[in-house]
Amino acid sequence: MAEKKALISQISGKFQMVGVLFVAVGVIMSASGVWWGPAMFFPGALLLIIGWF
């Protein structure tokens, strides 16, 4: 019986985690009016997509 590893222990899980953090920071900063907030969305979305594949 194969053991199931946590997603964070795989490289794809690390990419997804960083992507989620970037998107969350982008949302928070955009809502607070910081000019670079929207610039965090693209790298975050890119890392999420890389983590899925």
All heavy atoms as atom14 arrays in JSON, in Angstrom:
{
  "sequence": "MAEKKALISQISGKFQMVGVLFVAVGVIMSASGVWWGPAMFFPGALLLIIGWF",
  "atom14_mask": [
    [1, 1, 1, 1, 1, 1, 1, 1, 0, 0, 0, 0, 0, 0],
    [1, 1, 1, 1, 1, 0, 0, 0, 0, 0, 0, 0, 0, 0],
    [1, 1, 1, 1, 1, 1, 1, 1, 1, 0, 0, 0, 0, 0],
    [1, 1, 1, 1, 1, 1, 1, 1, 1, 0, 0, 0, 0, 0],
    [1, 1, 1, 1, 1, 1, 1, 1, 1, 0, 0, 0, 0, 0],
    [1, 1, 1, 1, 1, 0, 0, 0, 0, 0, 0, 0, 0, 0],
    [1, 1, 1, 1, 1, 1, 1, 1, 0, 0, 0, 0, 0, 0],
    [1, 1, 1, 1, 1, 1, 1, 1, 0, 0, 0, 0, 0, 0],
    [1, 1, 1, 1, 1, 1, 0, 0, 0, 0, 0, 0, 0, 0],
    [1, 1, 1, 1, 1, 1, 1, 1, 1, 0, 0, 0, 0, 0],
    [1, 1, 1, 1, 1, 1, 1, 1, 0, 0, 0, 0, 0, 0],
    [1, 1, 1, 1, 1, 1, 0, 0, 0, 0, 0, 0, 0, 0],
    [1, 1, 1, 1, 0, 0, 0, 0, 0, 0, 0, 0, 0, 0],
    [1, 1, 1, 1, 1, 1, 1, 1, 1, 0, 0, 0, 0, 0],
    [1, 1, 1, 1, 1, 1, 1, 1, 1, 1, 1, 0, 0, 0],
    [1, 1, 1, 1, 1, 1, 1, 1, 1, 0, 0, 0, 0, 0],
    [1, 1, 1, 1, 1, 1, 1, 1, 0, 0, 0, 0, 0, 0],
    [1, 1, 1, 1, 1, 1, 1, 0, 0, 0, 0, 0, 0, 0],
    [1, 1, 1, 1, 0, 0, 0, 0, 0, 0, 0, 0, 0, 0],
    [1, 1, 1, 1, 1, 1, 1, 0, 0, 0, 0, 0, 0, 0],
    [1, 1, 1, 1, 1, 1, 1, 1, 0, 0, 0, 0, 0, 0],
    [1, 1, 1, 1, 1, 1, 1, 1, 1, 1, 1, 0, 0, 0],
    [1, 1, 1, 1, 1, 1, 1, 0, 0, 0, 0, 0, 0, 0],
    [1, 1, 1, 1, 1, 0, 0, 0, 0, 0, 0, 0, 0, 0],
    [1, 1, 1, 1, 1, 1, 1, 0, 0, 0, 0, 0, 0, 0],
    [1, 1, 1, 1, 0, 0, 0, 0, 0, 0, 0, 0, 0, 0],
    [1, 1, 1, 1, 1, 1, 1, 0, 0, 0, 0, 0, 0, 0],
    [1, 1, 1, 1, 1, 1, 1, 1, 0, 0, 0, 0, 0, 0],
    [1, 1, 1, 1, 1, 1, 1, 1, 0, 0, 0, 0, 0, 0],
    [1, 1, 1, 1, 1, 1, 0, 0, 0, 0, 0, 0, 0, 0],
    [1, 1, 1, 1, 1, 0, 0, 0, 0, 0, 0, 0, 0, 0],
    [1, 1, 1, 1, 1, 1, 0, 0, 0, 0, 0, 0, 0, 0],
    [1, 1, 1, 1, 0, 0, 0, 0, 0, 0, 0, 0, 0, 0],
    [1, 1, 1, 1, 1, 1, 1, 0, 0, 0, 0, 0, 0, 0],
    [1, 1, 1, 1, 1, 1, 1, 1, 1, 1, 1, 1, 1, 1],
    [1, 1, 1, 1, 1, 1, 1, 1, 1, 1, 1, 1, 1, 1],
    [1, 1, 1, 1, 0, 0, 0, 0, 0, 0, 0, 0, 0, 0],
    [1, 1, 1, 1, 1, 1, 1, 0, 0, 0, 0, 0, 0, 0],
    [1, 1, 1, 1, 1, 0, 0, 0, 0, 0, 0, 0, 0, 0],
    [1, 1, 1, 1, 1, 1, 1, 1, 0, 0, 0, 0, 0, 0],
    [1, 1, 1, 1, 1, 1, 1, 1, 1, 1, 1, 0, 0, 0],
    [1, 1, 1, 1, 1, 1, 1, 1, 1, 1, 1, 0, 0, 0],
    [1, 1, 1, 1, 1, 1, 1, 0, 0, 0, 0, 0, 0, 0],
    [1, 1, 1, 1, 0, 0, 0, 0, 0, 0, 0, 0, 0, 0],
    [1, 1, 1, 1, 1, 0, 0, 0, 0, 0, 0, 0, 0, 0],
    [1, 1, 1, 1, 1, 1, 1, 1, 0, 0, 0, 0, 0, 0],
    [1, 1, 1, 1, 1, 1, 1, 1, 0, 0, 0, 0, 0, 0],
    [1, 1, 1, 1, 1, 1, 1, 1, 0, 0, 0, 0, 0, 0],
    [1, 1, 1, 1, 1, 1, 1, 1, 0, 0, 0, 0, 0, 0],
    [1, 1, 1, 1, 1, 1, 1, 1, 0, 0, 0, 0, 0, 0],
    [1, 1, 1, 1, 0, 0, 0, 0, 0, 0, 0, 0, 0, 0],
    [1, 1, 1, 1, 1, 1, 1, 1, 1, 1, 1, 1, 1, 1],
    [1, 1, 1, 1, 1, 1, 1, 1, 1, 1, 1, 0, 0, 0]
  ],
  "atom14_positions": [
    [[0.85, -1.18, 0.0], [0.0, 0.0, 0.0], [0.9, 1.25, 0.0], [1.75, 1.41, 0.85], [-0.89, -0.03, 1.23], [-1.95, 1.0, 1.23], [-3.16, 0.48, 2.45], [-3.72, 2.03, 2.98], [0.0, 0.0, 0.0], [0.0, 0.0, 0.0], [0.0, 0.0, 0.0], [0.0, 0.0, 0.0], [0.0, 0.0, 0.0], [0.0, 0.0, 0.0]],
    [[0.67, 2.1, -0.96], [1.49, 3.3, -1.1], [1.01, 4.37, -0.12], [-0.19, 4.56, 0.07], [1.41, 3.82, -2.52], [0.0, 0.0, 0.0], [0.0, 0.0, 0.0], [0.0, 0.0, 0.0], [0.0, 0.0, 0.0], [0.0, 0.0, 0.0], [0.0, 0.0, 0.0], [0.0, 0.0, 0.0], [0.0, 0.0, 0.0], [0.0, 0.0, 0.0]],
    [[1.99, 5.03, 0.46], [1.65, 6.13, 1.37], [1.37, 7.38, 0.56], [2.0, 7.64, -0.45], [2.81, 6.4, 2.31], [2.97, 5.36, 3.38], [4.05, 5.76, 4.36], [4.24, 6.97, 4.6], [4.71, 4.85, 4.88], [0.0, 0.0, 0.0], [0.0, 0.0, 0.0], [0.0, 0.0, 0.0], [0.0, 0.0, 0.0], [0.0, 0.0, 0.0]],
    [[0.42, 8.16, 1.03], [0.1, 9.43, 0.38], [0.92, 10.53, 1.03], [0.93, 10.68, 2.24], [-1.39, 9.73, 0.57], [-2.12, 10.0, -0.67], [-3.56, 10.31, -0.37], [-4.16, 10.87, -1.62], [-5.55, 11.2, -1.44], [0.0, 0.0, 0.0], [0.0, 0.0, 0.0], [0.0, 0.0, 0.0], [0.0, 0.0, 0.0], [0.0, 0.0, 0.0]],
    [[1.64, 11.28, 0.19], [2.43, 12.39, 0.72], [1.62, 13.66, 0.67], [0.75, 13.83, -0.19], [3.7, 12.57, -0.11], [4.72, 11.49, 0.1], [6.0, 11.86, -0.56], [7.09, 10.9, -0.19], [8.38, 11.31, -0.71], [0.0, 0.0, 0.0], [0.0, 0.0, 0.0], [0.0, 0.0, 0.0], [0.0, 0.0, 0.0], [0.0, 0.0, 0.0]],
    [[1.92, 14.54, 1.56], [1.26, 15.85, 1.56], [1.66, 16.61, 0.31], [2.8, 16.49, -0.18], [1.65, 16.63, 2.79], [0.0, 0.0, 0.0], [0.0, 0.0, 0.0], [0.0, 0.0, 0.0], [0.0, 0.0, 0.0], [0.0, 0.0, 0.0], [0.0, 0.0, 0.0], [0.0, 0.0, 0.0], [0.0, 0.0, 0.0], [0.0, 0.0, 0.0]],
    [[0.75, 17.39, -0.24], [1.02, 18.13, -1.47], [2.19, 19.11, -1.3], [2.96, 19.32, -2.23], [-0.24, 18.88, -1.91], [-0.17, 19.58, -3.26], [0.1, 18.57, -4.37], [-1.44, 20.32, -3.53], [0.0, 0.0, 0.0], [0.0, 0.0, 0.0], [0.0, 0.0, 0.0], [0.0, 0.0, 0.0], [0.0, 0.0, 0.0], [0.0, 0.0, 0.0]],
    [[2.36, 19.65, -0.12], [3.42, 20.63, 0.11], [4.8, 19.98, 0.04], [5.8, 20.65, -0.2], [3.2, 21.37, 1.45], [4.09, 22.6, 1.53], [3.44, 20.46, 2.61], [3.79, 23.65, 0.51], [0.0, 0.0, 0.0], [0.0, 0.0, 0.0], [0.0, 0.0, 0.0], [0.0, 0.0, 0.0], [0.0, 0.0, 0.0], [0.0, 0.0, 0.0]],
    [[4.88, 18.67, 0.21], [6.18, 18.0, 0.13], [6.64, 17.8, -1.31], [7.78, 17.45, -1.55], [6.12, 16.66, 0.86], [5.25, 15.78, 0.18], [0.0, 0.0, 0.0], [0.0, 0.0, 0.0], [0.0, 0.0, 0.0], [0.0, 0.0, 0.0], [0.0, 0.0, 0.0], [0.0, 0.0, 0.0], [0.0, 0.0, 0.0], [0.0, 0.0, 0.0]],
    [[5.75, 18.04, -2.26], [6.1, 17.94, -3.68], [6.39, 19.33, -4.22], [5.92, 20.33, -3.69], [4.95, 17.32, -4.46], [4.57, 15.95, -3.98], [3.28, 15.47, -4.6], [2.68, 16.16, -5.4], [2.85, 14.3, -4.21], [0.0, 0.0, 0.0], [0.0, 0.0, 0.0], [0.0, 0.0, 0.0], [0.0, 0.0, 0.0], [0.0, 0.0, 0.0]],
    [[7.17, 19.39, -5.29], [7.53, 20.7, -5.86], [6.3, 21.43, -6.4], [6.2, 22.64, -6.29], [8.63, 20.54, -6.94], [9.18, 21.9, -7.35], [8.11, 19.8, -8.15], [10.04, 22.54, -6.32], [0.0, 0.0, 0.0], [0.0, 0.0, 0.0], [0.0, 0.0, 0.0], [0.0, 0.0, 0.0], [0.0, 0.0, 0.0], [0.0, 0.0, 0.0]],
    [[5.33, 20.68, -6.94], [4.12, 21.33, -7.45], [3.33, 21.98, -6.31], [2.73, 23.04, -6.48], [3.25, 20.34, -8.22], [2.79, 19.32, -7.36], [0.0, 0.0, 0.0], [0.0, 0.0, 0.0], [0.0, 0.0, 0.0], [0.0, 0.0, 0.0], [0.0, 0.0, 0.0], [0.0, 0.0, 0.0], [0.0, 0.0, 0.0], [0.0, 0.0, 0.0]],
    [[3.34, 21.36, -5.16], [2.66, 21.94, -4.0], [3.31, 23.23, -3.54], [2.64, 24.17, -3.11], [0.0, 0.0, 0.0], [0.0, 0.0, 0.0], [0.0, 0.0, 0.0], [0.0, 0.0, 0.0], [0.0, 0.0, 0.0], [0.0, 0.0, 0.0], [0.0, 0.0, 0.0], [0.0, 0.0, 0.0], [0.0, 0.0, 0.0], [0.0, 0.0, 0.0]],
    [[4.63, 23.28, -3.65], [5.34, 24.5, -3.28], [5.01, 25.64, -4.24], [4.81, 26.78, -3.83], [6.84, 24.23, -3.24], [7.26, 23.36, -2.08], [8.74, 23.06, -2.12], [9.2, 22.23, -0.96], [8.6, 20.92, -0.87], [0.0, 0.0, 0.0], [0.0, 0.0, 0.0], [0.0, 0.0, 0.0], [0.0, 0.0, 0.0], [0.0, 0.0, 0.0]],
    [[4.95, 25.33, -5.55], [4.57, 26.35, -6.53], [3.15, 26.85, -6.26], [2.88, 28.05, -6.31], [4.64, 25.8, -7.96], [6.02, 25.8, -8.54], [6.56, 24.65, -9.08], [6.77, 26.96, -8.59], [7.82, 24.64, -9.63], [8.04, 26.98, -9.13], [8.56, 25.81, -9.66], [0.0, 0.0, 0.0], [0.0, 0.0, 0.0], [0.0, 0.0, 0.0]],
    [[2.24, 25.95, -5.96], [0.86, 26.35, -5.68], [0.78, 27.21, -4.42], [0.04, 28.19, -4.39], [-0.03, 25.12, -5.53], [-0.33, 24.44, -6.83], [-1.21, 23.23, -6.65], [-1.4, 22.73, -5.55], [-1.74, 22.74, -7.76], [0.0, 0.0, 0.0], [0.0, 0.0, 0.0], [0.0, 0.0, 0.0], [0.0, 0.0, 0.0], [0.0, 0.0, 0.0]],
    [[1.53, 26.85, -3.4], [1.51, 27.63, -2.16], [2.0, 29.05, -2.39], [1.38, 30.02, -1.95], [2.37, 26.95, -1.09], [2.38, 27.71, 0.22], [3.68, 27.19, 1.35], [5.14, 27.65, 0.45], [0.0, 0.0, 0.0], [0.0, 0.0, 0.0], [0.0, 0.0, 0.0], [0.0, 0.0, 0.0], [0.0, 0.0, 0.0], [0.0, 0.0, 0.0]],
    [[3.11, 29.18, -3.11], [3.65, 30.51, -3.38], [2.68, 31.3, -4.27], [2.49, 32.5, -4.08], [5.05, 30.4, -4.02], [5.55, 31.75, -4.49], [6.02, 29.8, -3.03], [0.0, 0.0, 0.0], [0.0, 0.0, 0.0], [0.0, 0.0, 0.0], [0.0, 0.0, 0.0], [0.0, 0.0, 0.0], [0.0, 0.0, 0.0], [0.0, 0.0, 0.0]],
    [[2.05, 30.63, -5.23], [1.08, 31.29, -6.09], [-0.11, 31.82, -5.31], [-0.56, 32.95, -5.54], [0.0, 0.0, 0.0], [0.0, 0.0, 0.0], [0.0, 0.0, 0.0], [0.0, 0.0, 0.0], [0.0, 0.0, 0.0], [0.0, 0.0, 0.0], [0.0, 0.0, 0.0], [0.0, 0.0, 0.0], [0.0, 0.0, 0.0], [0.0, 0.0, 0.0]],
    [[-0.61, 31.02, -4.4], [-1.74, 31.46, -3.56], [-1.33, 32.65, -2.7], [-2.1, 33.61, -2.55], [-2.25, 30.29, -2.69], [-3.17, 30.77, -1.6], [-2.94, 29.26, -3.56], [0.0, 0.0, 0.0], [0.0, 0.0, 0.0], [0.0, 0.0, 0.0], [0.0, 0.0, 0.0], [0.0, 0.0, 0.0], [0.0, 0.0, 0.0], [0.0, 0.0, 0.0]],
    [[-0.13, 32.62, -2.15], [0.34, 33.74, -1.34], [0.45, 35.02, -2.16], [0.06, 36.09, -1.71], [1.68, 33.4, -0.69], [1.63, 32.39, 0.44], [3.04, 32.05, 0.91], [0.8, 32.89, 1.58], [0.0, 0.0, 0.0], [0.0, 0.0, 0.0], [0.0, 0.0, 0.0], [0.0, 0.0, 0.0], [0.0, 0.0, 0.0], [0.0, 0.0, 0.0]],
    [[0.99, 34.92, -3.39], [1.12, 36.09, -4.26], [-0.25, 36.66, -4.61], [-0.45, 37.88, -4.59], [1.88, 35.73, -5.53], [3.37, 35.86, -5.43], [4.04, 35.53, -4.27], [4.11, 36.3, -6.5], [5.41, 35.63, -4.18], [5.47, 36.41, -6.43], [6.12, 36.09, -5.26], [0.0, 0.0, 0.0], [0.0, 0.0, 0.0], [0.0, 0.0, 0.0]],
    [[-1.2, 35.79, -4.94], [-2.54, 36.27, -5.29], [-3.19, 36.92, -4.07], [-3.82, 37.98, -4.19], [-3.41, 35.12, -5.85], [-4.86, 35.53, -5.96], [-2.87, 34.68, -7.21], [0.0, 0.0, 0.0], [0.0, 0.0, 0.0], [0.0, 0.0, 0.0], [0.0, 0.0, 0.0], [0.0, 0.0, 0.0], [0.0, 0.0, 0.0], [0.0, 0.0, 0.0]],
    [[-3.03, 36.32, -2.91], [-3.62, 36.89, -1.69], [-3.02, 38.26, -1.38], [-3.74, 39.2, -1.04], [-3.42, 35.93, -0.52], [0.0, 0.0, 0.0], [0.0, 0.0, 0.0], [0.0, 0.0, 0.0], [0.0, 0.0, 0.0], [0.0, 0.0, 0.0], [0.0, 0.0, 0.0], [0.0, 0.0, 0.0], [0.0, 0.0, 0.0], [0.0, 0.0, 0.0]],
    [[-1.7, 38.37, -1.49], [-1.05, 39.67, -1.25], [-1.52, 40.69, -2.28], [-1.78, 41.85, -1.95], [0.49, 39.52, -1.28], [1.17, 40.87, -1.33], [0.95, 38.73, -0.07], [0.0, 0.0, 0.0], [0.0, 0.0, 0.0], [0.0, 0.0, 0.0], [0.0, 0.0, 0.0], [0.0, 0.0, 0.0], [0.0, 0.0, 0.0], [0.0, 0.0, 0.0]],
    [[-1.68, 40.26, -3.54], [-2.17, 41.16, -4.58], [-3.57, 41.67, -4.29], [-3.86, 42.86, -4.48], [0.0, 0.0, 0.0], [0.0, 0.0, 0.0], [0.0, 0.0, 0.0], [0.0, 0.0, 0.0], [0.0, 0.0, 0.0], [0.0, 0.0, 0.0], [0.0, 0.0, 0.0], [0.0, 0.0, 0.0], [0.0, 0.0, 0.0], [0.0, 0.0, 0.0]],
    [[-4.43, 40.8, -3.81], [-5.81, 41.2, -3.48], [-5.82, 42.18, -2.32], [-6.49, 43.22, -2.36], [-6.68, 39.96, -3.17], [-7.99, 40.36, -2.53], [-6.91, 39.14, -4.42], [0.0, 0.0, 0.0], [0.0, 0.0, 0.0], [0.0, 0.0, 0.0], [0.0, 0.0, 0.0], [0.0, 0.0, 0.0], [0.0, 0.0, 0.0], [0.0, 0.0, 0.0]],
    [[-5.06, 41.86, -1.29], [-5.02, 42.73, -0.11], [-4.44, 44.1, -0.47], [-4.98, 45.14, -0.07], [-4.22, 42.06, 1.02], [-4.98, 40.85, 1.54], [-3.94, 43.05, 2.15], [-4.16, 39.95, 2.45], [0.0, 0.0, 0.0], [0.0, 0.0, 0.0], [0.0, 0.0, 0.0], [0.0, 0.0, 0.0], [0.0, 0.0, 0.0], [0.0, 0.0, 0.0]],
    [[-3.36, 44.11, -1.22], [-2.72, 45.37, -1.58], [-3.59, 46.18, -2.55], [-3.63, 47.41, -2.47], [-1.34, 45.14, -2.17], [-0.34, 44.59, -1.19], [-0.04, 45.72, 0.18], [-0.49, 44.72, 1.56], [0.0, 0.0, 0.0], [0.0, 0.0, 0.0], [0.0, 0.0, 0.0], [0.0, 0.0, 0.0], [0.0, 0.0, 0.0], [0.0, 0.0, 0.0]],
    [[-4.27, 45.5, -3.47], [-5.17, 46.22, -4.38], [-6.33, 46.86, -3.62], [-6.72, 47.99, -3.91], [-5.73, 45.27, -5.44], [-4.71, 44.82, -6.28], [0.0, 0.0, 0.0], [0.0, 0.0, 0.0], [0.0, 0.0, 0.0], [0.0, 0.0, 0.0], [0.0, 0.0, 0.0], [0.0, 0.0, 0.0], [0.0, 0.0, 0.0], [0.0, 0.0, 0.0]],
    [[-6.86, 46.14, -2.65], [-7.97, 46.67, -1.86], [-7.53, 47.85, -1.0], [-8.33, 48.75, -0.73], [-8.56, 45.57, -0.99], [0.0, 0.0, 0.0], [0.0, 0.0, 0.0], [0.0, 0.0, 0.0], [0.0, 0.0, 0.0], [0.0, 0.0, 0.0], [0.0, 0.0, 0.0], [0.0, 0.0, 0.0], [0.0, 0.0, 0.0], [0.0, 0.0, 0.0]],
    [[-6.28, 47.85, -0.59], [-5.81, 48.95, 0.24], [-5.26, 50.11, -0.58], [-4.86, 51.12, -0.02], [-4.75, 48.45, 1.23], [-3.61, 48.0, 0.54], [0.0, 0.0, 0.0], [0.0, 0.0, 0.0], [0.0, 0.0, 0.0], [0.0, 0.0, 0.0], [0.0, 0.0, 0.0], [0.0, 0.0, 0.0], [0.0, 0.0, 0.0], [0.0, 0.0, 0.0]],
    [[-5.21, 49.96, -1.89], [-4.83, 51.07, -2.75], [-3.35, 51.16, -3.11], [-2.92, 52.16, -3.65], [0.0, 0.0, 0.0], [0.0, 0.0, 0.0], [0.0, 0.0, 0.0], [0.0, 0.0, 0.0], [0.0, 0.0, 0.0], [0.0, 0.0, 0.0], [0.0, 0.0, 0.0], [0.0, 0.0, 0.0], [0.0, 0.0, 0.0], [0.0, 0.0, 0.0]],
    [[-2.59, 50.14, -2.82], [-1.17, 50.15, -3.16], [-1.03, 49.94, -4.66], [-1.67, 49.06, -5.24], [-0.42, 49.05, -2.37], [1.04, 49.02, -2.75], [-0.58, 49.28, -0.88], [0.0, 0.0, 0.0], [0.0, 0.0, 0.0], [0.0, 0.0, 0.0], [0.0, 0.0, 0.0], [0.0, 0.0, 0.0], [0.0, 0.0, 0.0], [0.0, 0.0, 0.0]],
    [[-0.18, 50.71, -5.32], [-0.11, 50.69, -6.78], [0.43, 49.38, -7.34], [0.1, 48.99, -8.44], [0.73, 51.86, -7.31], [2.18, 51.77, -6.94], [2.77, 52.29, -5.84], [3.21, 51.12, -7.67], [4.1, 52.0, -5.83], [4.41, 51.29, -6.95], [3.24, 50.41, -8.87], [5.62, 50.76, -7.39], [4.46, 49.88, -9.3], [5.62, 50.07, -8.57]],
    [[1.27, 48.65, -6.59], [1.84, 47.42, -7.11], [1.0, 46.19, -6.77], [1.37, 45.07, -7.12], [3.28, 47.23, -6.64], [3.46, 47.28, -5.15], [3.78, 48.38, -4.42], [3.29, 46.22, -4.21], [3.85, 48.07, -3.09], [3.55, 46.74, -2.94], [2.95, 44.89, -4.32], [3.47, 45.97, -1.79], [2.88, 44.11, -3.18], [3.14, 44.65, -1.93]],
    [[-0.13, 46.38, -6.14], [-1.0, 45.26, -5.81], [-1.45, 44.44, -7.01], [-1.31, 43.22, -7.03], [0.0, 0.0, 0.0], [0.0, 0.0, 0.0], [0.0, 0.0, 0.0], [0.0, 0.0, 0.0], [0.0, 0.0, 0.0], [0.0, 0.0, 0.0], [0.0, 0.0, 0.0], [0.0, 0.0, 0.0], [0.0, 0.0, 0.0], [0.0, 0.0, 0.0]],
    [[-1.97, 45.1, -8.06], [-2.38, 44.32, -9.24], [-1.23, 43.61, -9.94], [-1.43, 42.6, -10.61], [-3.0, 45.38, -10.16], [-3.43, 46.46, -9.26], [-2.42, 46.47, -8.13], [0.0, 0.0, 0.0], [0.0, 0.0, 0.0], [0.0, 0.0, 0.0], [0.0, 0.0, 0.0], [0.0, 0.0, 0.0], [0.0, 0.0, 0.0], [0.0, 0.0, 0.0]],
    [[-0.01, 44.11, -9.78], [1.14, 43.47, -10.41], [1.46, 42.13, -9.78], [2.22, 41.35, -10.35], [2.35, 44.39, -10.32], [0.0, 0.0, 0.0], [0.0, 0.0, 0.0], [0.0, 0.0, 0.0], [0.0, 0.0, 0.0], [0.0, 0.0, 0.0], [0.0, 0.0, 0.0], [0.0, 0.0, 0.0], [0.0, 0.0, 0.0], [0.0, 0.0, 0.0]],
    [[0.9, 41.83, -8.63], [1.14, 40.54, -7.97], [0.25, 39.44, -8.53], [0.52, 38.27, -8.32], [0.9, 40.67, -6.47], [1.81, 41.63, -5.76], [3.52, 41.12, -5.77], [3.47, 39.78, -4.62], [0.0, 0.0, 0.0], [0.0, 0.0, 0.0], [0.0, 0.0, 0.0], [0.0, 0.0, 0.0], [0.0, 0.0, 0.0], [0.0, 0.0, 0.0]],
    [[-0.83, 39.8, -9.24], [-1.75, 38.78, -9.75], [-1.12, 37.88, -10.8], [-1.27, 36.67, -10.75], [-3.0, 39.43, -10.35], [-3.9, 40.06, -9.33], [-4.26, 41.38, -9.44], [-4.39, 39.33, -8.27], [-5.08, 41.97, -8.51], [-5.22, 39.91, -7.33], [-5.56, 41.24, -7.45], [0.0, 0.0, 0.0], [0.0, 0.0, 0.0], [0.0, 0.0, 0.0]],
    [[-0.42, 38.47, -11.78], [0.13, 37.66, -12.87], [1.15, 36.63, -12.38], [1.03, 35.45, -12.72], [0.72, 38.55, -13.96], [1.27, 37.76, -15.11], [0.43, 37.13, -15.99], [2.63, 37.64, -15.28], [0.92, 36.38, -17.04], [3.14, 36.9, -16.33], [2.29, 36.27, -17.21], [0.0, 0.0, 0.0], [0.0, 0.0, 0.0], [0.0, 0.0, 0.0]],
    [[2.15, 37.02, -11.58], [3.08, 35.99, -11.1], [2.39, 34.93, -10.24], [2.73, 33.75, -10.32], [4.11, 36.76, -10.28], [3.91, 38.18, -10.6], [2.55, 38.35, -11.15], [0.0, 0.0, 0.0], [0.0, 0.0, 0.0], [0.0, 0.0, 0.0], [0.0, 0.0, 0.0], [0.0, 0.0, 0.0], [0.0, 0.0, 0.0], [0.0, 0.0, 0.0]],
    [[1.42, 35.35, -9.46], [0.7, 34.38, -8.63], [-0.09, 33.4, -9.46], [-0.06, 32.19, -9.21], [0.0, 0.0, 0.0], [0.0, 0.0, 0.0], [0.0, 0.0, 0.0], [0.0, 0.0, 0.0], [0.0, 0.0, 0.0], [0.0, 0.0, 0.0], [0.0, 0.0, 0.0], [0.0, 0.0, 0.0], [0.0, 0.0, 0.0], [0.0, 0.0, 0.0]],
    [[-0.79, 33.89, -10.47], [-1.56, 33.01, -11.34], [-0.63, 32.09, -12.13], [-0.93, 30.91, -12.31], [-2.41, 33.84, -12.29], [0.0, 0.0, 0.0], [0.0, 0.0, 0.0], [0.0, 0.0, 0.0], [0.0, 0.0, 0.0], [0.0, 0.0, 0.0], [0.0, 0.0, 0.0], [0.0, 0.0, 0.0], [0.0, 0.0, 0.0], [0.0, 0.0, 0.0]],
    [[0.5, 32.61, -12.57], [1.46, 31.79, -13.3], [2.01, 30.66, -12.43], [2.11, 29.51, -12.88], [2.6, 32.68, -13.8], [3.61, 32.02, -14.71], [2.95, 31.6, -16.01], [4.75, 32.98, -14.99], [0.0, 0.0, 0.0], [0.0, 0.0, 0.0], [0.0, 0.0, 0.0], [0.0, 0.0, 0.0], [0.0, 0.0, 0.0], [0.0, 0.0, 0.0]],
    [[2.33, 30.95, -11.19], [2.82, 29.91, -10.3], [1.76, 28.87, -9.97], [2.05, 27.68, -9.85], [3.37, 30.53, -9.02], [4.7, 31.26, -9.18], [5.02, 32.05, -7.92], [5.8, 30.28, -9.49], [0.0, 0.0, 0.0], [0.0, 0.0, 0.0], [0.0, 0.0, 0.0], [0.0, 0.0, 0.0], [0.0, 0.0, 0.0], [0.0, 0.0, 0.0]],
    [[0.5, 29.31, -9.85], [-0.59, 28.35, -9.64], [-0.72, 27.4, -10.82], [-0.88, 26.19, -10.65], [-1.91, 29.09, -9.42], [-2.19, 29.58, -8.02], [-3.43, 30.45, -8.01], [-2.36, 28.42, -7.09], [0.0, 0.0, 0.0], [0.0, 0.0, 0.0], [0.0, 0.0, 0.0], [0.0, 0.0, 0.0], [0.0, 0.0, 0.0], [0.0, 0.0, 0.0]],
    [[-0.65, 27.94, -12.02], [-0.77, 27.11, -13.23], [0.41, 26.15, -13.33], [0.24, 24.98, -13.67], [-0.89, 28.01, -14.48], [-2.25, 28.72, -14.46], [-0.73, 27.2, -15.75], [-2.38, 29.8, -15.5], [0.0, 0.0, 0.0], [0.0, 0.0, 0.0], [0.0, 0.0, 0.0], [0.0, 0.0, 0.0], [0.0, 0.0, 0.0], [0.0, 0.0, 0.0]],
    [[1.61, 26.63, -13.04], [2.78, 25.75, -13.07], [2.62, 24.62, -12.04], [3.01, 23.49, -12.3], [4.07, 26.56, -12.8], [4.39, 27.44, -13.99], [5.25, 25.64, -12.5], [5.51, 28.42, -13.75], [0.0, 0.0, 0.0], [0.0, 0.0, 0.0], [0.0, 0.0, 0.0], [0.0, 0.0, 0.0], [0.0, 0.0, 0.0], [0.0, 0.0, 0.0]],
    [[2.06, 24.94, -10.9], [1.86, 23.92, -9.86], [0.86, 22.85, -10.24], [0.94, 21.72, -9.75], [0.0, 0.0, 0.0], [0.0, 0.0, 0.0], [0.0, 0.0, 0.0], [0.0, 0.0, 0.0], [0.0, 0.0, 0.0], [0.0, 0.0, 0.0], [0.0, 0.0, 0.0], [0.0, 0.0, 0.0], [0.0, 0.0, 0.0], [0.0, 0.0, 0.0]],
    [[-0.09, 23.17, -11.11], [-1.08, 22.17, -11.52], [-0.5, 21.16, -12.49], [-0.98, 20.05, -12.58], [-2.26, 22.84, -12.18], [-3.19, 23.5, -11.21], [-3.37, 23.19, -9.9], [-4.07, 24.6, -11.47], [-4.29, 24.03, -9.33], [-4.74, 24.9, -10.28], [-4.35, 25.34, -12.59], [-5.67, 25.9, -10.17], [-5.28, 26.35, -12.49], [-5.93, 26.62, -11.29]],
    [[0.55, 21.54, -13.23], [1.08, 20.64, -14.26], [2.36, 20.01, -13.9], [3.07, 20.06, -13.14], [1.26, 21.38, -15.58], [-0.05, 21.82, -16.15], [-0.41, 23.14, -16.12], [-0.92, 20.92, -16.72], [-1.6, 23.59, -16.65], [-2.12, 21.34, -17.25], [-2.46, 22.67, -17.21], [0.0, 0.0, 0.0], [0.0, 0.0, 0.0], [0.0, 0.0, 0.0]]
  ]
}
